[in-house]
């Protein structure tokens, strides 16, 4: 009887061991499956993240190019990030409220040679380049003397600044180099030597030329004088001289192949650009017609000193821009808009006032940017 009980107990022990092994096997199988599942989920999440980053690369690519209104891809062109591993497609369109909608599709290949996709959509609006946000921007060493005044904005110089006499800056003064002072200069919001540089907007003169030629071409010099009203537009294959008391309307763009001279008591209306391959000289009195809220951009592509010279008592409602040369301002001119140049010399009693309305030139100024106002991952 005792041997039978011992034998049964042996069978029971074997059975229990067997059941424990079965349970351990099931448990290990489950844990293994869970590990594989977790790994698979983690891998999928990583691929989804990589696809999202790839889509964002497409957004950044589009933001650089879509400021040009003629660049509107339809989403059919593939741009490789890593050949045969990841790529994006971009679609760009204009919205009814003046924004730009950019949709980027990012693709990343998995281990099964299947593509994982993520989509990012942003809405952006046009914005002027950073250099145009200052009352005065200079890309090299700059001097202010006499009673030069900067109103309603800041001044930035990619170089050193020399202040002498009684110059006044209502905002702050930034310089990547040193700031030298003598006399009684006043800077309301402080001076900041050693500041970070700001890029000078690049200018595509061929684009301006093509737009002007589309509006018509005049071969030879153009002289405007007297009191008769004149509308100017298109390409002038020569010099432009304006004097007298003539009311002048600028229609979008006037591209002058030579130089520009403006003097007398000119009344100006319109909203656009006067651009010249050579120097621009402005003197006398310029004023905007009553009720006109347009802005002008005076752009000289000339290099070296005197790209744009302003003297006398003109009142200029717009932007002065010389990306390759120096702007010299003397006398008592009043500029309501802004000044951006490779170099600047101010003397006498000039006043430069930053006017936010200069932003109305966003469609005609170089270096336009797109600023994202809404982002959506999909």
VOFIRO-524881 format. One record per residue (C-alpha): x, y, z; chain; residue number from 1. Coordinates in steps of 0.5 Angstrom, whole numbers. Layout:
BEGIN
<pt east="X" north="Y" up="Z" cadena="A" num="NUM"/>
...
// end
This chain:
BEGIN
<pt east="0" north="0" up="0" cadena="A" num="1"/>
<pt east="6" north="5" up="2" cadena="A" num="2"/>
<pt east="9" north="3" up="-5" cadena="A" num="3"/>
<pt east="3" north="5" up="-9" cadena="A" num="4"/>
<pt east="2" north="12" up="-5" cadena="A" num="5"/>
<pt east="9" north="13" up="-6" cadena="A" num="6"/>
<pt east="9" north="12" up="-14" cadena="A" num="7"/>
<pt east="2" north="16" up="-14" cadena="A" num="8"/>
<pt east="6" north="22" up="-11" cadena="A" num="9"/>
<pt east="12" north="21" up="-16" cadena="A" num="10"/>
<pt east="7" north="21" up="-22" cadena="A" num="11"/>
<pt east="4" north="28" up="-18" cadena="A" num="12"/>
<pt east="11" north="31" up="-18" cadena="A" num="13"/>
<pt east="12" north="29" up="-25" cadena="A" num="14"/>
<pt east="6" north="32" up="-27" cadena="A" num="15"/>
<pt east="7" north="39" up="-23" cadena="A" num="16"/>
<pt east="13" north="40" up="-26" cadena="A" num="17"/>
<pt east="10" north="38" up="-33" cadena="A" num="18"/>
<pt east="5" north="44" up="-32" cadena="A" num="19"/>
<pt east="10" north="49" up="-29" cadena="A" num="20"/>
<pt east="14" north="48" up="-36" cadena="A" num="21"/>
<pt east="8" north="48" up="-40" cadena="A" num="22"/>
<pt east="6" north="55" up="-36" cadena="A" num="23"/>
<pt east="13" north="58" up="-37" cadena="A" num="24"/>
<pt east="13" north="56" up="-44" cadena="A" num="25"/>
<pt east="7" north="60" up="-45" cadena="A" num="26"/>
<pt east="9" north="65" up="-41" cadena="A" num="27"/>
<pt east="16" north="66" up="-45" cadena="A" num="28"/>
<pt east="12" north="65" up="-52" cadena="A" num="29"/>
<pt east="7" north="71" up="-50" cadena="A" num="30"/>
<pt east="13" north="75" up="-47" cadena="A" num="31"/>
<pt east="17" north="74" up="-54" cadena="A" num="32"/>
<pt east="11" north="76" up="-58" cadena="A" num="33"/>
<pt east="10" north="82" up="-54" cadena="A" num="34"/>
<pt east="17" north="84" up="-55" cadena="A" num="35"/>
<pt east="16" north="83" up="-62" cadena="A" num="36"/>
<pt east="10" north="87" up="-62" cadena="A" num="37"/>
<pt east="13" north="92" up="-58" cadena="A" num="38"/>
<pt east="19" north="92" up="-63" cadena="A" num="39"/>
<pt east="15" north="93" up="-69" cadena="A" num="40"/>
<pt east="11" north="98" up="-66" cadena="A" num="41"/>
<pt east="17" north="102" up="-64" cadena="A" num="42"/>
<pt east="20" north="101" up="-71" cadena="A" num="43"/>
<pt east="13" north="103" up="-74" cadena="A" num="44"/>
<pt east="13" north="110" up="-70" cadena="A" num="45"/>
<pt east="21" north="111" up="-72" cadena="A" num="46"/>
<pt east="19" north="111" up="-79" cadena="A" num="47"/>
<pt east="13" north="115" up="-78" cadena="A" num="48"/>
<pt east="17" north="120" up="-75" cadena="A" num="49"/>
<pt east="23" north="120" up="-80" cadena="A" num="50"/>
<pt east="17" north="121" up="-85" cadena="A" num="51"/>
<pt east="15" north="127" up="-82" cadena="A" num="52"/>
<pt east="22" north="130" up="-82" cadena="A" num="53"/>
<pt east="22" north="128" up="-89" cadena="A" num="54"/>
<pt east="16" north="132" up="-90" cadena="A" num="55"/>
<pt east="18" north="138" up="-86" cadena="A" num="56"/>
<pt east="24" north="138" up="-91" cadena="A" num="57"/>
<pt east="20" north="139" up="-96" cadena="A" num="58"/>
<pt east="16" north="145" up="-93" cadena="A" num="59"/>
<pt east="23" north="148" up="-92" cadena="A" num="60"/>
<pt east="25" north="147" up="-99" cadena="A" num="61"/>
<pt east="18" north="150" up="-101" cadena="A" num="62"/>
<pt east="19" north="156" up="-96" cadena="A" num="63"/>
<pt east="25" north="158" up="-100" cadena="A" num="64"/>
<pt east="22" north="158" up="-107" cadena="A" num="65"/>
<pt east="15" north="159" up="-106" cadena="A" num="66"/>
<pt east="16" north="167" up="-105" cadena="A" num="67"/>
<pt east="17" north="167" up="-112" cadena="A" num="68"/>
<pt east="9" north="167" up="-115" cadena="A" num="69"/>
<pt east="11" north="163" up="-121" cadena="A" num="70"/>
<pt east="14" north="157" up="-117" cadena="A" num="71"/>
<pt east="7" north="153" up="-116" cadena="A" num="72"/>
<pt east="9" north="145" up="-116" cadena="A" num="73"/>
<pt east="3" north="141" up="-116" cadena="A" num="74"/>
<pt east="6" north="135" up="-112" cadena="A" num="75"/>
<pt east="8" north="130" up="-118" cadena="A" num="76"/>
<pt east="15" north="132" up="-117" cadena="A" num="77"/>
<pt east="19" north="127" up="-113" cadena="A" num="78"/>
<pt east="25" north="130" up="-109" cadena="A" num="79"/>
<pt east="30" north="125" up="-106" cadena="A" num="80"/>
<pt east="33" north="126" up="-99" cadena="A" num="81"/>
<pt east="36" north="120" up="-99" cadena="A" num="82"/>
<pt east="36" north="116" up="-106" cadena="A" num="83"/>
<pt east="31" north="110" up="-106" cadena="A" num="84"/>
<pt east="31" north="111" up="-98" cadena="A" num="85"/>
<pt east="27" north="117" up="-97" cadena="A" num="86"/>
<pt east="24" north="123" up="-101" cadena="A" num="87"/>
<pt east="18" north="128" up="-101" cadena="A" num="88"/>
<pt east="13" north="131" up="-106" cadena="A" num="89"/>
<pt east="11" north="139" up="-105" cadena="A" num="90"/>
<pt east="4" north="142" up="-107" cadena="A" num="91"/>
<pt east="4" north="150" up="-107" cadena="A" num="92"/>
<pt east="-2" north="154" up="-108" cadena="A" num="93"/>
<pt east="-5" north="161" up="-107" cadena="A" num="94"/>
<pt east="-11" north="162" up="-102" cadena="A" num="95"/>
<pt east="-17" north="167" up="-103" cadena="A" num="96"/>
<pt east="-14" north="171" up="-97" cadena="A" num="97"/>
<pt east="-7" north="172" up="-100" cadena="A" num="98"/>
<pt east="-4" north="166" up="-96" cadena="A" num="99"/>
<pt east="0" north="161" up="-99" cadena="A" num="100"/>
<pt east="-2" north="154" up="-98" cadena="A" num="101"/>
<pt east="4" north="149" up="-98" cadena="A" num="102"/>
<pt east="3" north="141" up="-97" cadena="A" num="103"/>
<pt east="9" north="136" up="-97" cadena="A" num="104"/>
<pt east="8" north="129" up="-97" cadena="A" num="105"/>
<pt east="14" north="125" up="-94" cadena="A" num="106"/>
<pt east="16" north="118" up="-96" cadena="A" num="107"/>
<pt east="21" north="113" up="-92" cadena="A" num="108"/>
<pt east="22" north="106" up="-94" cadena="A" num="109"/>
<pt east="21" north="100" up="-89" cadena="A" num="110"/>
<pt east="25" north="94" up="-89" cadena="A" num="111"/>
<pt east="19" north="90" up="-93" cadena="A" num="112"/>
<pt east="21" north="96" up="-99" cadena="A" num="113"/>
<pt east="14" north="99" up="-97" cadena="A" num="114"/>
<pt east="13" north="106" up="-96" cadena="A" num="115"/>
<pt east="11" north="110" up="-90" cadena="A" num="116"/>
<pt east="8" north="117" up="-91" cadena="A" num="117"/>
<pt east="7" north="123" up="-87" cadena="A" num="118"/>
<pt east="4" north="129" up="-89" cadena="A" num="119"/>
<pt east="5" north="136" up="-87" cadena="A" num="120"/>
<pt east="1" north="143" up="-89" cadena="A" num="121"/>
<pt east="3" north="150" up="-87" cadena="A" num="122"/>
<pt east="0" north="156" up="-89" cadena="A" num="123"/>
<pt east="5" north="162" up="-90" cadena="A" num="124"/>
<pt east="4" north="169" up="-92" cadena="A" num="125"/>
<pt east="9" north="174" up="-95" cadena="A" num="126"/>
<pt east="14" north="178" up="-91" cadena="A" num="127"/>
<pt east="19" north="183" up="-92" cadena="A" num="128"/>
<pt east="27" north="181" up="-91" cadena="A" num="129"/>
<pt east="30" north="182" up="-84" cadena="A" num="130"/>
<pt east="34" north="188" up="-87" cadena="A" num="131"/>
<pt east="28" north="192" up="-89" cadena="A" num="132"/>
<pt east="25" north="192" up="-82" cadena="A" num="133"/>
<pt east="30" north="197" up="-80" cadena="A" num="134"/>
<pt east="30" north="205" up="-81" cadena="A" num="135"/>
<pt east="37" north="204" up="-83" cadena="A" num="136"/>
<pt east="41" north="198" up="-85" cadena="A" num="137"/>
<pt east="48" north="198" up="-88" cadena="A" num="138"/>
<pt east="52" north="192" up="-90" cadena="A" num="139"/>
<pt east="59" north="196" up="-88" cadena="A" num="140"/>
<pt east="62" north="201" up="-84" cadena="A" num="141"/>
<pt east="58" north="207" up="-83" cadena="A" num="142"/>
<pt east="58" north="214" up="-81" cadena="A" num="143"/>
<pt east="53" north="219" up="-78" cadena="A" num="144"/>
<pt east="55" north="226" up="-77" cadena="A" num="145"/>
<pt east="52" north="233" up="-76" cadena="A" num="146"/>
<pt east="45" north="233" up="-74" cadena="A" num="147"/>
<pt east="43" north="226" up="-77" cadena="A" num="148"/>
<pt east="36" north="223" up="-74" cadena="A" num="149"/>
<pt east="33" north="216" up="-74" cadena="A" num="150"/>
<pt east="26" north="216" up="-72" cadena="A" num="151"/>
<pt east="21" north="211" up="-71" cadena="A" num="152"/>
<pt east="26" north="205" up="-72" cadena="A" num="153"/>
<pt east="33" north="201" up="-70" cadena="A" num="154"/>
<pt east="39" north="202" up="-74" cadena="A" num="155"/>
<pt east="43" north="196" up="-76" cadena="A" num="156"/>
<pt east="50" north="196" up="-79" cadena="A" num="157"/>
<pt east="55" north="190" up="-81" cadena="A" num="158"/>
<pt east="61" north="193" up="-79" cadena="A" num="159"/>
<pt east="63" north="199" up="-75" cadena="A" num="160"/>
<pt east="59" north="205" up="-74" cadena="A" num="161"/>
<pt east="62" north="212" up="-72" cadena="A" num="162"/>
<pt east="58" north="217" up="-69" cadena="A" num="163"/>
<pt east="60" north="225" up="-69" cadena="A" num="164"/>
<pt east="57" north="231" up="-68" cadena="A" num="165"/>
<pt east="49" north="231" up="-65" cadena="A" num="166"/>
<pt east="46" north="225" up="-69" cadena="A" num="167"/>
<pt east="40" north="222" up="-66" cadena="A" num="168"/>
<pt east="37" north="215" up="-66" cadena="A" num="169"/>
<pt east="30" north="214" up="-63" cadena="A" num="170"/>
<pt east="31" north="206" up="-63" cadena="A" num="171"/>
<pt east="37" north="202" up="-62" cadena="A" num="172"/>
<pt east="44" north="202" up="-65" cadena="A" num="173"/>
<pt east="47" north="195" up="-67" cadena="A" num="174"/>
<pt east="53" north="194" up="-70" cadena="A" num="175"/>
<pt east="57" north="187" up="-71" cadena="A" num="176"/>
<pt east="64" north="191" up="-70" cadena="A" num="177"/>
<pt east="65" north="197" up="-66" cadena="A" num="178"/>
<pt east="61" north="203" up="-64" cadena="A" num="179"/>
<pt east="65" north="210" up="-64" cadena="A" num="180"/>
<pt east="62" north="216" up="-61" cadena="A" num="181"/>
<pt east="65" north="223" up="-61" cadena="A" num="182"/>
<pt east="61" north="230" up="-60" cadena="A" num="183"/>
<pt east="54" north="229" up="-57" cadena="A" num="184"/>
<pt east="50" north="223" up="-60" cadena="A" num="185"/>
<pt east="44" north="220" up="-57" cadena="A" num="186"/>
<pt east="41" north="213" up="-58" cadena="A" num="187"/>
<pt east="35" north="212" up="-54" cadena="A" num="188"/>
<pt east="35" north="205" up="-53" cadena="A" num="189"/>
<pt east="42" north="203" up="-53" cadena="A" num="190"/>
<pt east="48" north="201" up="-57" cadena="A" num="191"/>
<pt east="50" north="194" up="-58" cadena="A" num="192"/>
<pt east="57" north="193" up="-61" cadena="A" num="193"/>
<pt east="58" north="185" up="-63" cadena="A" num="194"/>
<pt east="51" north="184" up="-65" cadena="A" num="195"/>
<pt east="50" north="178" up="-70" cadena="A" num="196"/>
<pt east="50" north="180" up="-77" cadena="A" num="197"/>
<pt east="44" north="181" up="-82" cadena="A" num="198"/>
<pt east="44" north="178" up="-89" cadena="A" num="199"/>
<pt east="43" north="183" up="-94" cadena="A" num="200"/>
<pt east="37" north="181" up="-99" cadena="A" num="201"/>
<pt east="40" north="179" up="-106" cadena="A" num="202"/>
<pt east="37" north="182" up="-112" cadena="A" num="203"/>
<pt east="35" north="179" up="-118" cadena="A" num="204"/>
<pt east="36" north="184" up="-123" cadena="A" num="205"/>
<pt east="34" north="180" up="-129" cadena="A" num="206"/>
<pt east="27" north="179" up="-126" cadena="A" num="207"/>
<pt east="26" north="186" up="-125" cadena="A" num="208"/>
<pt east="28" north="187" up="-132" cadena="A" num="209"/>
<pt east="23" north="182" up="-135" cadena="A" num="210"/>
<pt east="18" north="185" up="-131" cadena="A" num="211"/>
<pt east="19" north="192" up="-134" cadena="A" num="212"/>
<pt east="20" north="190" up="-141" cadena="A" num="213"/>
<pt east="13" north="186" up="-141" cadena="A" num="214"/>
<pt east="10" north="193" up="-139" cadena="A" num="215"/>
<pt east="14" north="196" up="-145" cadena="A" num="216"/>
<pt east="21" north="199" up="-148" cadena="A" num="217"/>
<pt east="23" north="206" up="-149" cadena="A" num="218"/>
<pt east="30" north="206" up="-153" cadena="A" num="219"/>
<pt east="34" north="212" up="-152" cadena="A" num="220"/>
<pt east="34" north="218" up="-146" cadena="A" num="221"/>
<pt east="27" north="220" up="-143" cadena="A" num="222"/>
<pt east="27" north="227" up="-141" cadena="A" num="223"/>
<pt east="21" north="229" up="-137" cadena="A" num="224"/>
<pt east="20" north="237" up="-135" cadena="A" num="225"/>
<pt east="15" north="242" up="-135" cadena="A" num="226"/>
<pt east="8" north="242" up="-131" cadena="A" num="227"/>
<pt east="5" north="236" up="-135" cadena="A" num="228"/>
<pt east="3" north="230" up="-132" cadena="A" num="229"/>
<pt east="7" north="223" up="-134" cadena="A" num="230"/>
<pt east="6" north="216" up="-132" cadena="A" num="231"/>
<pt east="12" north="212" up="-132" cadena="A" num="232"/>
<pt east="13" north="205" up="-133" cadena="A" num="233"/>
<pt east="17" north="199" up="-137" cadena="A" num="234"/>
<pt east="24" north="199" up="-139" cadena="A" num="235"/>
<pt east="28" north="205" up="-141" cadena="A" num="236"/>
<pt east="34" north="203" up="-145" cadena="A" num="237"/>
<pt east="38" north="210" up="-143" cadena="A" num="238"/>
<pt east="38" north="215" up="-138" cadena="A" num="239"/>
<pt east="32" north="218" up="-134" cadena="A" num="240"/>
<pt east="32" north="225" up="-132" cadena="A" num="241"/>
<pt east="26" north="229" up="-129" cadena="A" num="242"/>
<pt east="25" north="236" up="-127" cadena="A" num="243"/>
<pt east="20" north="242" up="-126" cadena="A" num="244"/>
<pt east="14" north="241" up="-123" cadena="A" num="245"/>
<pt east="11" north="235" up="-127" cadena="A" num="246"/>
<pt east="6" north="230" up="-123" cadena="A" num="247"/>
<pt east="9" north="223" up="-124" cadena="A" num="248"/>
<pt east="5" north="217" up="-123" cadena="A" num="249"/>
<pt east="10" north="211" up="-122" cadena="A" num="250"/>
<pt east="6" north="204" up="-125" cadena="A" num="251"/>
<pt east="9" north="198" up="-122" cadena="A" num="252"/>
<pt east="16" north="198" up="-124" cadena="A" num="253"/>
<pt east="21" north="203" up="-128" cadena="A" num="254"/>
<pt east="27" north="200" up="-130" cadena="A" num="255"/>
<pt east="33" north="205" up="-133" cadena="A" num="256"/>
<pt east="39" north="202" up="-136" cadena="A" num="257"/>
<pt east="43" north="208" up="-135" cadena="A" num="258"/>
<pt east="42" north="213" up="-129" cadena="A" num="259"/>
<pt east="37" north="217" up="-126" cadena="A" num="260"/>
<pt east="36" north="224" up="-124" cadena="A" num="261"/>
<pt east="31" north="227" up="-120" cadena="A" num="262"/>
<pt east="30" north="235" up="-119" cadena="A" num="263"/>
<pt east="25" north="240" up="-118" cadena="A" num="264"/>
<pt east="18" north="240" up="-115" cadena="A" num="265"/>
<pt east="16" north="233" up="-117" cadena="A" num="266"/>
<pt east="9" north="231" up="-114" cadena="A" num="267"/>
<pt east="9" north="223" up="-114" cadena="A" num="268"/>
<pt east="4" north="218" up="-114" cadena="A" num="269"/>
<pt east="3" north="210" up="-115" cadena="A" num="270"/>
<pt east="6" north="204" up="-111" cadena="A" num="271"/>
<pt east="12" north="201" up="-114" cadena="A" num="272"/>
<pt east="20" north="201" up="-116" cadena="A" num="273"/>
<pt east="25" north="206" up="-120" cadena="A" num="274"/>
<pt east="31" north="201" up="-121" cadena="A" num="275"/>
<pt east="37" north="204" up="-125" cadena="A" num="276"/>
<pt east="43" north="200" up="-127" cadena="A" num="277"/>
<pt east="47" north="206" up="-125" cadena="A" num="278"/>
<pt east="47" north="212" up="-120" cadena="A" num="279"/>
<pt east="41" north="215" up="-118" cadena="A" num="280"/>
<pt east="41" north="223" up="-116" cadena="A" num="281"/>
<pt east="35" north="226" up="-112" cadena="A" num="282"/>
<pt east="35" north="233" up="-110" cadena="A" num="283"/>
<pt east="30" north="239" up="-110" cadena="A" num="284"/>
<pt east="23" north="237" up="-107" cadena="A" num="285"/>
<pt east="19" north="231" up="-108" cadena="A" num="286"/>
<pt east="12" north="230" up="-105" cadena="A" num="287"/>
<pt east="6" north="225" up="-105" cadena="A" num="288"/>
<pt east="0" north="228" up="-108" cadena="A" num="289"/>
<pt east="-5" north="229" up="-103" cadena="A" num="290"/>
<pt east="-9" north="222" up="-101" cadena="A" num="291"/>
<pt east="-4" north="218" up="-104" cadena="A" num="292"/>
<pt east="-2" north="212" up="-100" cadena="A" num="293"/>
<pt east="3" north="209" up="-105" cadena="A" num="294"/>
<pt east="10" north="208" up="-103" cadena="A" num="295"/>
<pt east="16" north="208" up="-108" cadena="A" num="296"/>
<pt east="23" north="204" up="-108" cadena="A" num="297"/>
<pt east="29" north="207" up="-111" cadena="A" num="298"/>
<pt east="34" north="202" up="-113" cadena="A" num="299"/>
<pt east="41" north="203" up="-115" cadena="A" num="300"/>
<pt east="45" north="197" up="-118" cadena="A" num="301"/>
<pt east="51" north="201" up="-118" cadena="A" num="302"/>
<pt east="57" north="199" up="-114" cadena="A" num="303"/>
<pt east="62" north="204" up="-110" cadena="A" num="304"/>
<pt east="61" north="211" up="-107" cadena="A" num="305"/>
<pt east="55" north="215" up="-109" cadena="A" num="306"/>
<pt east="50" north="209" up="-112" cadena="A" num="307"/>
<pt east="45" north="214" up="-109" cadena="A" num="308"/>
<pt east="46" north="221" up="-107" cadena="A" num="309"/>
<pt east="40" north="225" up="-104" cadena="A" num="310"/>
<pt east="41" north="232" up="-103" cadena="A" num="311"/>
<pt east="38" north="239" up="-102" cadena="A" num="312"/>
<pt east="31" north="239" up="-99" cadena="A" num="313"/>
<pt east="27" north="233" up="-102" cadena="A" num="314"/>
<pt east="22" north="229" up="-98" cadena="A" num="315"/>
<pt east="22" north="222" up="-100" cadena="A" num="316"/>
<pt east="16" north="217" up="-98" cadena="A" num="317"/>
<pt east="19" north="210" up="-100" cadena="A" num="318"/>
<pt east="25" north="206" up="-99" cadena="A" num="319"/>
<pt east="32" north="208" up="-101" cadena="A" num="320"/>
<pt east="36" north="201" up="-103" cadena="A" num="321"/>
<pt east="43" north="200" up="-106" cadena="A" num="322"/>
<pt east="45" north="193" up="-105" cadena="A" num="323"/>
<pt east="52" north="194" up="-108" cadena="A" num="324"/>
<pt east="54" north="201" up="-107" cadena="A" num="325"/>
<pt east="54" north="207" up="-102" cadena="A" num="326"/>
<pt east="48" north="212" up="-101" cadena="A" num="327"/>
<pt east="50" north="219" up="-99" cadena="A" num="328"/>
<pt east="45" north="223" up="-96" cadena="A" num="329"/>
<pt east="47" north="231" up="-94" cadena="A" num="330"/>
<pt east="43" north="237" up="-93" cadena="A" num="331"/>
<pt east="36" north="237" up="-90" cadena="A" num="332"/>
<pt east="32" north="231" up="-94" cadena="A" num="333"/>
<pt east="27" north="227" up="-90" cadena="A" num="334"/>
<pt east="26" north="220" up="-92" cadena="A" num="335"/>
<pt east="19" north="217" up="-90" cadena="A" num="336"/>
<pt east="20" north="209" up="-91" cadena="A" num="337"/>
<pt east="27" north="206" up="-90" cadena="A" num="338"/>
<pt east="34" north="206" up="-92" cadena="A" num="339"/>
<pt east="38" north="199" up="-94" cadena="A" num="340"/>
<pt east="45" north="200" up="-97" cadena="A" num="341"/>
<pt east="52" north="196" up="-98" cadena="A" num="342"/>
<pt east="55" north="203" up="-94" cadena="A" num="343"/>
<pt east="52" north="209" up="-92" cadena="A" num="344"/>
<pt east="54" north="216" up="-90" cadena="A" num="345"/>
<pt east="50" north="221" up="-87" cadena="A" num="346"/>
<pt east="51" north="229" up="-86" cadena="A" num="347"/>
<pt east="48" north="235" up="-85" cadena="A" num="348"/>
<pt east="41" north="235" up="-82" cadena="A" num="349"/>
<pt east="37" north="228" up="-86" cadena="A" num="350"/>
<pt east="32" north="225" up="-82" cadena="A" num="351"/>
<pt east="30" north="217" up="-84" cadena="A" num="352"/>
<pt east="24" north="215" up="-81" cadena="A" num="353"/>
<pt east="22" north="208" up="-81" cadena="A" num="354"/>
<pt east="15" north="207" up="-84" cadena="A" num="355"/>
<pt east="11" north="200" up="-83" cadena="A" num="356"/>
<pt east="7" north="202" up="-89" cadena="A" num="357"/>
<pt east="14" north="200" up="-93" cadena="A" num="358"/>
<pt east="11" north="193" up="-92" cadena="A" num="359"/>
<pt east="6" north="195" up="-98" cadena="A" num="360"/>
<pt east="12" north="194" up="-102" cadena="A" num="361"/>
<pt east="13" north="186" up="-100" cadena="A" num="362"/>
<pt east="11" north="184" up="-108" cadena="A" num="363"/>
<pt east="16" north="188" up="-111" cadena="A" num="364"/>
<pt east="22" north="188" up="-106" cadena="A" num="365"/>
<pt east="28" north="183" up="-107" cadena="A" num="366"/>
<pt east="29" north="178" up="-102" cadena="A" num="367"/>
<pt east="22" north="177" up="-100" cadena="A" num="368"/>
<pt east="20" north="171" up="-95" cadena="A" num="369"/>
<pt east="15" north="167" up="-93" cadena="A" num="370"/>
<pt east="13" north="167" up="-86" cadena="A" num="371"/>
<pt east="9" north="161" up="-83" cadena="A" num="372"/>
<pt east="2" north="163" up="-80" cadena="A" num="373"/>
<pt east="-1" north="156" up="-79" cadena="A" num="374"/>
<pt east="2" north="149" up="-79" cadena="A" num="375"/>
<pt east="-1" north="142" up="-79" cadena="A" num="376"/>
<pt east="1" north="135" up="-79" cadena="A" num="377"/>
<pt east="-3" north="130" up="-82" cadena="A" num="378"/>
// end
